[in-house]
Amino acid sequence: MNYYDEIKNILISNEAYKQVKDYYKNRNDLMSYYNVGKLLIDAQGGEARAKYGDNLIKEYSIKLTKELGRKYNQTLLKNIRRYYIVKNICPTMSDKLSWSHYIELIWINNINKINYYIGVASSQNLSVRELRRRIKLNEYERLSDEAKSKIVNKENISIKDNLLNPIIINSNNKDNDIFNEKVLKELILNDISNFMEQLGKGYSFIKDEYPIFLGDRYNYIDLLLFNINFNCYVVIELKVTELKKEHIGQIETYMHYIDQNIKSIYQDNTIGIIICKKDNKFVMEYCSDDRILRTTYQLN
């Protein structure tokens, strides 16, 4: 079999297809590159040998560059070969994402991680730039082990499972020690969309410094959000210290107030999230309310 001619013919056909079929050209791109990847593997004597020898890739890229253009260089052919390998072990790959999206994903060495980003990019219509940013910020690594396990096993995800740890907050000053809670809140409000994205899906912003009247004076909730997916209010409290037991009591009071005075009978009970500088698992172990969640923050 003349592998080179077969590869060239597929690529020529794909280029011609892209000129006349705009709607389906991404699907054809991926299908063509998959078929080329298979031929490259076969021509190199199978996947095991292909991993250790790129002489044929170099030879084909020189010919293709001369005959079809500079885009068919060694890097592209290696990416095509890698795409074929990954697609065979990663069933979630589909034509919902573009070739440019998959370039960001195929060299990740963790299949569960690839599957996670495919799901996120597809469901949230992420651009290539946004996908690259979220990979760079280690979004997958900031999920809990329990959340990762649920994703792999396709189990129902709770509001807790979507919460990243730590929450990355954009700041020009990365010295955590100089910030008070007011400054921390202002940094969050400067990029509230990015902040809510790291809490999970379905959040909408209601108000900062939300006033509630307790006893004979007002108290103020740092941030009050609502989660559409889970149909509940979410109280956010910010702490620039280690998590302390009194923080639990404070947020419980705020959650109870929202449940009694704000939420309707058609909404689920309020969730509380404490975002602190340093975790204290000992305190959380003695917190009996499973509606109270916690995570830490990190300045970026």
C-alpha positions in Angstrom: 0.0 0.0 0.0 1.2 3.5 -0.9 0.6 5.2 2.5 1.9 8.6 1.3 -0.4 8.9 -1.7 -3.4 7.8 0.4 -2.6 10.4 3.0 -2.1 13.1 0.4 -5.4 12.3 -1.3 -7.3 12.5 2.0 -5.8 15.9 2.8 -6.5 17.2 -0.8 -10.1 16.0 -0.5 -10.4 17.7 2.9 -9.1 21.0 1.6 -11.5 20.9 -1.4 -14.4 20.1 0.9 -13.7 23.1 3.1 -14.0 25.4 0.1 -17.6 24.4 -0.6 -19.1 23.0 2.6 -18.9 25.5 5.4 -21.4 23.9 7.9 -19.8 20.5 8.0 -16.2 21.4 7.4 -15.2 21.0 11.1 -16.6 17.4 11.1 -14.8 16.7 7.8 -11.6 18.1 9.3 -11.7 15.8 12.3 -12.7 12.7 10.2 -9.9 13.4 7.7 -7.3 13.9 10.3 -8.4 10.7 12.1 -8.1 8.7 8.9 -4.7 10.2 8.2 -3.6 9.5 11.7 -4.5 5.8 11.2 -2.5 5.7 8.0 0.5 7.3 9.7 0.4 4.7 12.5 0.1 1.8 10.0 2.9 3.2 7.8 5.2 3.4 10.8 4.5 -0.2 11.8 1.9 0.3 14.5 1.5 2.6 17.5 4.3 1.1 19.5 6.9 1.8 16.8 5.4 5.2 15.9 6.2 6.5 19.4 9.9 6.1 18.9 10.5 7.0 15.3 9.6 10.1 13.5 11.6 9.6 10.3 8.6 8.9 8.3 6.8 11.9 9.7 9.7 14.0 8.6 9.8 12.5 5.1 6.0 12.9 4.6 6.0 16.5 5.9 8.7 17.5 3.4 6.7 16.1 0.5 3.4 17.4 1.7 4.8 20.9 2.3 6.2 21.0 -1.3 2.9 19.7 -2.8 0.2 21.0 -0.6 1.6 23.9 1.4 3.6 24.8 4.5 0.8 24.0 7.0 1.6 20.3 6.6 4.7 20.4 8.6 6.0 17.8 11.2 4.1 19.4 14.0 0.8 19.1 12.3 1.4 15.4 11.3 2.5 14.6 14.9 -0.7 16.2 16.1 -2.8 14.2 13.6 -1.1 11.0 14.7 -1.7 11.9 18.4 -5.3 12.7 17.7 -5.9 9.3 16.2 -4.3 7.6 19.3 -6.3 9.6 21.8 -9.6 9.4 20.0 -9.4 5.6 20.2 -9.2 5.6 24.0 -11.4 8.7 24.6 -15.0 8.1 23.4 -16.3 11.6 24.4 -14.3 13.2 21.5 -16.8 14.5 18.9 -17.2 17.2 16.3 -18.8 19.6 18.7 -15.2 20.9 19.3 -12.9 22.2 16.6 -9.5 20.9 15.7 -8.0 23.9 17.4 -9.8 22.8 20.7 -8.3 19.3 20.4 -4.8 20.6 19.8 -5.1 22.0 23.4 -6.3 18.6 24.7 -4.6 15.7 22.9 -1.2 16.0 24.6 -2.7 15.8 28.1 -1.7 12.5 29.6 -4.7 11.9 31.7 -7.8 10.6 29.8 -10.2 11.6 32.6 -8.8 15.1 32.5 -9.3 15.2 28.7 -12.9 14.0 29.1 -13.6 16.7 31.7 -12.4 19.5 29.5 -14.3 18.1 26.5 -17.4 18.2 28.6 -16.8 21.7 29.9 -15.9 23.1 26.5 -18.9 21.5 24.8 -21.5 22.4 27.4 -20.3 26.0 28.0 -19.3 26.7 24.3 -15.8 27.7 25.4 -13.5 29.4 22.9 -10.1 27.9 22.3 -8.6 30.8 24.2 -10.9 30.3 27.2 -10.3 26.5 27.2 -6.5 27.2 27.2 -6.9 29.6 30.1 -8.8 27.1 32.2 -6.3 24.3 31.5 -3.5 26.7 32.5 -5.2 27.5 35.8 -5.4 23.8 36.6 -9.2 23.7 36.9 -9.4 19.9 36.8 -6.7 19.6 39.5 -8.7 21.9 41.8 -11.7 19.6 41.8 -12.1 17.3 44.8 -11.3 13.6 44.4 -14.9 12.8 45.1 -16.0 15.1 42.3 -13.5 13.6 39.9 -14.8 10.1 40.8 -18.4 11.2 40.1 -17.5 12.6 36.8 -15.7 9.4 35.7 -18.7 7.3 36.9 -21.2 9.7 35.4 -23.0 10.1 38.8 -25.1 13.1 39.8 -23.1 16.1 40.7 -23.9 18.2 43.8 -23.3 21.9 44.3 -20.3 20.9 46.5 -18.7 18.9 43.7 -18.5 21.9 41.4 -16.6 24.0 43.9 -13.0 24.5 43.0 -10.2 24.7 45.7 -8.5 27.0 45.7 -10.5 29.8 44.1 -8.2 31.9 41.9 -8.7 35.6 42.3 -7.0 38.1 40.0 -4.8 40.6 41.6 -1.7 42.7 40.8 -0.4 42.0 44.3 0.1 38.3 45.2 0.9 38.9 48.9 -2.1 37.4 50.7 -1.1 38.9 54.1 -1.9 42.5 53.3 -5.5 42.2 52.3 -8.5 42.6 54.5 -11.9 41.2 53.7 -13.1 44.4 52.1 -10.2 44.5 49.7 -10.7 40.8 48.9 -14.4 41.4 48.2 -13.5 44.2 45.8 -11.1 42.0 43.9 -13.9 39.4 43.5 -16.4 42.0 42.4 -14.0 43.3 39.8 -14.3 39.9 38.0 -17.5 38.5 39.4 -18.2 36.3 36.4 -14.8 34.5 36.7 -15.4 34.1 40.5 -18.9 32.5 40.0 -17.5 30.2 37.3 -15.1 28.7 39.8 -18.0 28.1 42.2 -19.7 25.9 39.6 -22.6 26.2 37.1 -25.8 28.2 37.3 -24.8 31.1 39.6 -26.2 34.6 39.4 -25.2 37.6 41.5 -27.7 39.3 43.7 -25.9 41.8 45.9 -22.7 42.4 48.0 -23.1 43.6 51.6 -26.6 42.2 51.6 -28.3 43.7 54.7 -30.2 41.5 57.2 -31.7 42.8 60.4 -30.8 40.6 63.4 -32.0 41.6 66.9 -31.6 45.4 67.1 -29.0 45.9 64.4 -28.1 45.2 60.8 -25.6 42.6 59.7 -24.2 42.3 56.2 -23.7 39.2 54.1 -20.5 39.5 52.1 -22.0 38.2 48.9 -25.5 36.8 48.2 -25.9 34.6 45.1 -28.6 32.4 43.7 -28.0 29.1 41.9 -30.5 28.4 39.2 -29.5 24.8 38.7 -30.0 23.9 42.3 -32.8 26.4 43.0 -31.3 27.9 46.1 -29.8 31.0 47.6 -26.0 30.9 48.3 -24.5 32.9 51.1 -20.8 33.7 50.6 -18.6 34.7 53.5 -15.0 35.9 53.0 -12.2 35.4 55.6 -8.6 36.4 55.3 -7.6 34.1 58.1 -7.7 30.4 58.8 -11.2 28.9 59.1 -12.4 29.3 62.7 -15.4 27.8 64.5 -17.1 31.1 64.9 -17.2 31.5 61.1 -19.4 28.4 61.1 -21.9 30.0 63.6 -21.9 33.2 61.7 -22.8 31.7 58.3 -25.3 29.4 59.9 -27.1 32.4 61.2 -27.1 34.1 57.8 -28.4 30.9 56.1 -31.2 30.5 58.6 -32.2 34.2 58.1 -32.4 33.7 54.3 -34.4 30.5 54.8 -36.9 32.1 57.1 -37.3 35.5 55.5 -36.2 35.5 51.8 -36.6 32.1 50.1 -39.9 30.9 48.9 -41.5 27.5 49.6 -40.6 26.4 46.1 -36.9 27.0 46.6 -34.4 24.6 48.3 -32.7 25.5 51.6 -29.9 28.0 51.5 -26.2 26.9 50.9 -23.3 28.6 52.7 -19.8 28.8 51.3 -16.9 30.1 53.4 -13.9 31.2 51.4 -10.9 31.5 53.7 -7.1 32.1 53.4 -6.3 28.8 55.0 -8.3 25.6 55.5 -9.0 24.0 58.8 -10.3 20.5 58.3 -10.6 20.0 62.1 -13.2 22.7 62.3 -15.2 21.3 59.4 -15.2 17.8 60.9 -17.2 19.1 63.8 -19.6 21.1 61.6 -22.8 19.1 61.4 -24.5 21.1 58.7 -23.6 19.6 55.4 -25.0 22.7 53.6 -21.9 24.6 54.7 -19.1 24.3 52.3 -15.6 25.8 52.4 -12.7 26.5 50.1 -9.6 28.6 50.1 -8.5 31.5 47.8 -5.3 32.2 46.0 -4.3 35.5 44.4 -3.1 35.3 40.9 
